[in-house]
């Protein structure tokens, strides 16, 4: 459990979730005062511009940073403040809440605040995409196209995400990629490549069931071009955890043997480089990003501390 003398900085995304910002802020204030801790509440910064607030956090003696928002807000705040070396808490109020769900944090704001006030900070992995920090997962191809469509839609939530996923799946093209991993170079024609630190996209939609936030590895899922009817069964096997990820020499041996027959590759590696030869759309932690011809992704092992329930020990 965290020490008794604490001063918490709450960073709240005013447009996250269902818009009940006033009720959430009131709950934060009530529960933190009840616990006897000092605190301040600030709105999240547009575009992740936290330079001034980083300096203020150090000068004002804050002991914790708490993020009330979705995966995009978490990405920006942790990326900006991780070098301050303070623990992070999360009050999930985004559309998917993938990182929070992967960390077994409650979506209920009362329980989330209770975890922040009574939980334990634990070392947690992040990762970088072309040098930029991120927390959850990055997708190219089908995954990226769904994220772009979802971001531009007028509604949020799981039903909206599923609707866009179904629509994109029906017409999803494949893309040319060149993937470099563990000294191997592989040319691929694939519908999507997902590089995951967490196990899911959000809303309990799991893509990398064996992923861990603290194993120092990234889970890579590549869905190669294939007939889409049997792909549905193969995707189910992947999402349900029936596919075992390959590591290290298993990956090297698989490709040096010349038997590259699997329709879905599932690997665990510390880094990967992807040449986006087909111009596939990209998202990082659910946020659409500009296209890039080369994507270099590397794990940042135990790069920040996340407050989680004591029951997880």
VEXDREN-2710 file (C-alpha; in Angstrom, 1 decimal):
% VEXDREN-2710
k/r/px/py/pz
1/UNK/0.0/0.0/0.0
2/UNK/1.2/3.6/-0.8
3/UNK/2.5/5.8/2.0
4/UNK/0.2/8.0/4.0
5/UNK/1.7/11.4/3.0
6/UNK/0.5/12.0/-0.5
7/UNK/-0.4/14.9/-2.8
8/UNK/-2.3/13.8/-6.0
9/UNK/-2.5/15.5/-9.3
10/UNK/-5.6/14.5/-11.2
11/UNK/-5.5/15.1/-15.0
12/UNK/-9.1/14.9/-16.3
13/UNK/-10.1/14.7/-20.0
14/UNK/-13.2/16.9/-20.1
15/UNK/-14.7/15.2/-23.1
16/UNK/-13.9/11.6/-22.2
17/UNK/-16.6/9.0/-21.5
18/UNK/-20.3/10.0/-21.3
19/UNK/-19.6/13.7/-20.6
20/UNK/-20.3/13.5/-16.8
21/UNK/-17.2/15.4/-16.1
22/UNK/-18.8/17.4/-13.2
23/UNK/-20.0/14.3/-11.4
24/UNK/-16.6/12.6/-11.8
25/UNK/-14.7/15.6/-10.5
26/UNK/-17.1/15.8/-7.5
27/UNK/-16.5/12.1/-6.7
28/UNK/-12.7/12.6/-7.0
29/UNK/-12.8/15.5/-4.6
30/UNK/-15.1/13.8/-2.1
31/UNK/-13.1/10.5/-2.0
32/UNK/-9.7/12.2/-1.9
33/UNK/-10.7/14.6/0.9
34/UNK/-12.2/11.6/2.8
35/UNK/-8.8/9.8/2.6
36/UNK/-7.1/12.9/3.9
37/UNK/-4.8/13.6/1.0
38/UNK/-3.9/16.9/-0.7
39/UNK/-4.8/17.1/-4.4
40/UNK/-5.4/19.3/-7.4
41/UNK/-7.5/18.8/-10.5
42/UNK/-6.4/19.9/-14.0
43/UNK/-8.0/19.4/-17.4
44/UNK/-6.0/17.4/-19.9
45/UNK/-3.9/19.4/-22.4
46/UNK/-4.9/19.5/-26.1
47/UNK/-2.3/17.7/-28.1
48/UNK/-0.4/16.5/-25.0
49/UNK/1.3/19.8/-24.3
50/UNK/2.3/19.3/-20.7
51/UNK/5.7/21.0/-20.5
52/UNK/4.7/23.7/-18.0
53/UNK/2.7/21.2/-15.8
54/UNK/5.7/18.8/-15.7
55/UNK/7.8/21.6/-14.1
56/UNK/4.9/22.5/-11.7
57/UNK/4.5/18.8/-10.6
58/UNK/8.2/18.7/-9.5
59/UNK/8.1/22.1/-7.8
60/UNK/4.8/21.6/-6.0
61/UNK/5.8/18.2/-4.4
62/UNK/3.1/16.0/-6.0
63/UNK/3.5/12.3/-5.1
64/UNK/1.1/10.7/-7.7
65/UNK/-0.4/11.5/-11.1
66/UNK/-3.9/10.2/-11.8
67/UNK/-5.4/10.2/-15.3
68/UNK/-9.1/10.3/-15.8
69/UNK/-9.6/9.6/-19.5
70/UNK/-9.2/7.0/-22.2
71/UNK/-6.2/5.3/-23.8
72/UNK/-5.2/8.4/-25.9
73/UNK/-5.1/10.6/-22.8
74/UNK/-3.2/7.9/-20.8
75/UNK/-0.7/7.7/-23.7
76/UNK/0.0/11.4/-23.7
77/UNK/0.2/11.9/-19.9
78/UNK/2.4/8.9/-19.2
79/UNK/4.6/9.9/-22.1
80/UNK/5.0/13.4/-20.8
81/UNK/5.5/12.6/-17.1
82/UNK/7.2/9.2/-16.9
83/UNK/10.6/10.8/-16.4
84/UNK/9.4/12.5/-13.3
85/UNK/9.3/9.0/-11.7
86/UNK/6.0/9.2/-10.0
87/UNK/3.3/6.5/-9.9
88/UNK/0.3/6.7/-12.2
89/UNK/-3.2/6.0/-11.4
90/UNK/-6.0/5.5/-13.9
91/UNK/-9.7/6.3/-13.7
92/UNK/-10.9/4.7/-16.9
93/UNK/-13.5/6.8/-18.8
94/UNK/-12.7/6.4/-22.4
95/UNK/-14.4/4.4/-25.2
96/UNK/-12.4/1.2/-24.9
97/UNK/-10.2/1.5/-21.9
98/UNK/-7.8/-1.2/-23.2
99/UNK/-4.9/-0.5/-20.9
100/UNK/-7.0/-0.3/-17.8
101/UNK/-8.8/-3.6/-18.6
102/UNK/-5.4/-5.2/-19.4
103/UNK/-4.2/-4.1/-16.0
104/UNK/-7.3/-5.5/-14.3
105/UNK/-8.5/-2.1/-13.2
106/UNK/-12.2/-1.5/-12.5
107/UNK/-14.2/0.6/-15.0
108/UNK/-16.4/1.7/-12.1
109/UNK/-15.1/5.1/-11.0
110/UNK/-15.7/4.4/-7.2
111/UNK/-13.6/1.3/-7.4
112/UNK/-11.0/2.9/-9.6
113/UNK/-10.5/5.7/-7.1
114/UNK/-10.4/3.2/-4.3
115/UNK/-7.5/1.4/-6.1
116/UNK/-5.7/4.7/-6.5
117/UNK/-6.0/5.6/-2.8
118/UNK/-5.2/2.1/-1.5
119/UNK/-3.4/0.2/-4.2
120/UNK/0.3/-0.5/-5.0
121/UNK/2.5/1.0/-7.8
122/UNK/4.0/-1.8/-9.9
123/UNK/6.6/-1.6/-12.7
124/UNK/4.8/-1.6/-16.1
125/UNK/6.1/-1.8/-19.7
126/UNK/5.5/0.9/-22.3
127/UNK/6.9/0.9/-25.9
128/UNK/8.0/3.4/-28.5
129/UNK/6.8/3.9/-32.1
130/UNK/9.5/5.6/-34.2
131/UNK/10.8/7.0/-30.9
132/UNK/7.4/8.2/-29.6
133/UNK/6.2/6.7/-26.3
134/UNK/3.0/4.6/-26.2
135/UNK/1.3/2.3/-23.7
136/UNK/-1.2/-0.2/-25.3
137/UNK/-0.9/-1.3/-28.9
138/UNK/-0.2/-0.2/-32.5
139/UNK/-2.0/-1.5/-35.6
140/UNK/-1.4/-1.3/-39.3
141/UNK/-3.8/-2.2/-42.0
142/UNK/-7.4/-3.4/-41.1
143/UNK/-6.8/-2.5/-37.5
144/UNK/-5.7/1.0/-38.5
145/UNK/-8.5/1.5/-40.9
146/UNK/-11.1/0.7/-38.2
147/UNK/-9.4/3.1/-35.8
148/UNK/-9.5/5.9/-38.4
149/UNK/-13.2/5.2/-39.2
150/UNK/-14.1/5.0/-35.5
151/UNK/-12.4/8.3/-34.7
152/UNK/-14.3/10.2/-37.4
153/UNK/-17.7/8.7/-36.4
154/UNK/-20.3/10.7/-34.5
155/UNK/-20.8/8.1/-31.8
156/UNK/-18.6/6.1/-29.5
157/UNK/-18.7/2.8/-27.6
158/UNK/-18.4/-0.9/-28.4
159/UNK/-21.4/-1.1/-30.8
160/UNK/-20.0/1.7/-33.0
161/UNK/-16.6/0.0/-33.0
162/UNK/-18.1/-3.4/-34.0
163/UNK/-20.1/-1.7/-36.8
164/UNK/-17.0/-0.2/-38.3
165/UNK/-15.1/-3.4/-37.9
166/UNK/-17.7/-5.4/-39.8
167/UNK/-17.9/-2.8/-42.5
168/UNK/-14.1/-2.6/-42.9
169/UNK/-13.8/-6.4/-42.8
170/UNK/-16.1/-6.9/-45.8
171/UNK/-13.9/-4.8/-48.1
172/UNK/-10.6/-5.0/-46.3
173/UNK/-7.6/-5.1/-48.8
174/UNK/-4.3/-6.7/-48.0
175/UNK/-1.1/-4.7/-47.8
176/UNK/2.5/-5.4/-48.7
177/UNK/4.9/-5.3/-45.7
178/UNK/8.6/-6.1/-45.1
179/UNK/9.0/-7.2/-41.5
180/UNK/12.4/-7.4/-39.8
181/UNK/12.6/-9.3/-36.5
182/UNK/15.4/-11.2/-34.7
183/UNK/17.7/-10.8/-37.7
184/UNK/15.1/-12.2/-40.1
185/UNK/13.5/-10.3/-43.0
186/UNK/10.1/-11.4/-44.2
187/UNK/8.1/-10.1/-47.1
188/UNK/4.4/-10.3/-46.3
189/UNK/1.0/-9.7/-48.0
190/UNK/-1.2/-9.2/-44.9
191/UNK/-4.5/-7.8/-43.8
192/UNK/-3.1/-6.4/-40.6
193/UNK/-0.2/-6.3/-38.2
194/UNK/-0.8/-5.5/-34.6
195/UNK/2.0/-4.9/-32.1
196/UNK/0.6/-5.2/-28.6
197/UNK/1.9/-4.3/-25.2
198/UNK/-1.6/-4.9/-23.7
199/UNK/-3.7/-7.9/-24.5
200/UNK/-6.7/-6.1/-26.1
201/UNK/-8.0/-3.3/-28.3
202/UNK/-10.4/-2.4/-25.5
203/UNK/-14.0/-3.3/-24.5
204/UNK/-12.6/-6.8/-23.7
205/UNK/-11.9/-7.4/-27.4
206/UNK/-8.7/-9.4/-27.0
207/UNK/-6.1/-9.6/-29.8
208/UNK/-3.0/-10.9/-28.0
209/UNK/-4.3/-13.2/-25.1
210/UNK/-0.9/-14.1/-23.8
211/UNK/0.4/-10.5/-23.6
212/UNK/1.6/-9.1/-20.3
213/UNK/2.2/-5.5/-19.2
214/UNK/5.3/-6.4/-17.3
215/UNK/7.1/-9.2/-19.3
216/UNK/9.5/-6.9/-21.3
217/UNK/8.0/-8.2/-24.6
218/UNK/5.7/-7.1/-27.3
219/UNK/3.1/-9.5/-28.8
220/UNK/3.0/-9.3/-32.6
221/UNK/0.0/-10.6/-34.5
222/UNK/0.1/-10.8/-38.3
223/UNK/-2.9/-11.9/-40.2
224/UNK/-1.7/-12.9/-43.7
225/UNK/-3.8/-12.5/-46.9
226/UNK/-6.2/-15.5/-47.1
227/UNK/-9.8/-16.5/-47.8
228/UNK/-12.0/-14.5/-45.5
229/UNK/-14.4/-17.3/-44.6
230/UNK/-11.8/-19.6/-42.9
231/UNK/-10.2/-16.5/-41.5
232/UNK/-13.1/-16.0/-39.2
233/UNK/-12.4/-19.4/-37.5
234/UNK/-8.7/-18.7/-37.4
235/UNK/-9.3/-15.2/-35.9
236/UNK/-11.5/-16.8/-33.2
237/UNK/-8.7/-19.2/-32.3
238/UNK/-6.3/-16.2/-32.0
239/UNK/-8.7/-14.1/-29.9
240/UNK/-9.6/-16.9/-27.6
241/UNK/-6.0/-17.7/-26.7
242/UNK/-5.7/-21.0/-28.5
243/UNK/-2.7/-19.9/-30.5
244/UNK/0.6/-20.1/-28.6
245/UNK/3.1/-17.2/-29.2
246/UNK/6.5/-18.1/-30.5
247/UNK/9.6/-16.6/-28.9
248/UNK/13.3/-16.2/-29.7
249/UNK/14.8/-19.2/-31.4
250/UNK/11.4/-20.6/-32.1
251/UNK/10.7/-17.7/-34.5
252/UNK/14.1/-18.0/-36.1
253/UNK/13.8/-21.7/-36.6
254/UNK/10.4/-21.4/-38.0
255/UNK/11.5/-19.1/-40.8
256/UNK/14.9/-20.7/-41.5
257/UNK/13.2/-24.1/-41.9
258/UNK/11.3/-22.7/-45.0
259/UNK/7.9/-23.9/-43.6
260/UNK/6.0/-20.6/-43.5
261/UNK/2.5/-21.9/-43.9
262/UNK/0.6/-20.4/-40.9
263/UNK/-2.1/-17.9/-41.9
264/UNK/-1.7/-16.0/-38.6
265/UNK/1.7/-15.4/-37.0
266/UNK/1.9/-14.8/-33.3
267/UNK/5.2/-13.8/-31.8
268/UNK/6.7/-12.3/-28.7
269/UNK/9.7/-10.1/-29.3
270/UNK/11.3/-7.0/-27.8
271/UNK/11.4/-5.0/-31.0
272/UNK/10.2/-5.1/-34.6
273/UNK/10.7/-3.0/-37.8
274/UNK/8.0/-2.8/-40.4
275/UNK/8.3/-1.3/-43.9
276/UNK/4.8/-0.2/-44.8
277/UNK/5.1/-0.8/-48.5
278/UNK/1.4/-0.8/-49.2
279/UNK/0.5/2.4/-47.4
280/UNK/-1.6/0.8/-44.7
281/UNK/-3.4/3.1/-42.3
282/UNK/-1.9/3.2/-38.7
283/UNK/-3.1/3.8/-35.2
284/UNK/-1.2/4.1/-32.0
285/UNK/-3.1/3.3/-28.8
286/UNK/-6.4/3.7/-30.7
287/UNK/-5.5/7.1/-32.0
288/UNK/-5.3/7.5/-35.8
289/UNK/-1.8/8.6/-36.8
290/UNK/-0.3/9.9/-40.1
291/UNK/0.9/7.3/-42.5
292/UNK/4.6/6.2/-42.3
293/UNK/6.6/4.2/-44.7
294/UNK/8.8/2.7/-41.9
295/UNK/7.6/1.8/-38.4
296/UNK/10.1/0.9/-35.7
297/UNK/8.6/-0.4/-32.5
298/UNK/10.6/-1.2/-29.4
299/UNK/9.5/-2.2/-25.8
300/UNK/10.3/0.1/-23.0
301/UNK/10.5/-2.5/-20.2
302/UNK/9.2/-1.5/-16.7
303/UNK/9.3/2.1/-17.9
304/UNK/6.6/3.5/-15.5
305/UNK/4.7/2.5/-12.4
306/UNK/1.0/1.9/-12.5
307/UNK/-1.1/1.7/-9.3
308/UNK/-3.0/-1.6/-9.3
309/UNK/-5.1/-3.4/-6.6
310/UNK/-3.2/-5.1/-3.8
311/UNK/-5.2/-8.3/-4.7
312/UNK/-3.1/-8.7/-7.8
313/UNK/0.1/-9.5/-5.8
END
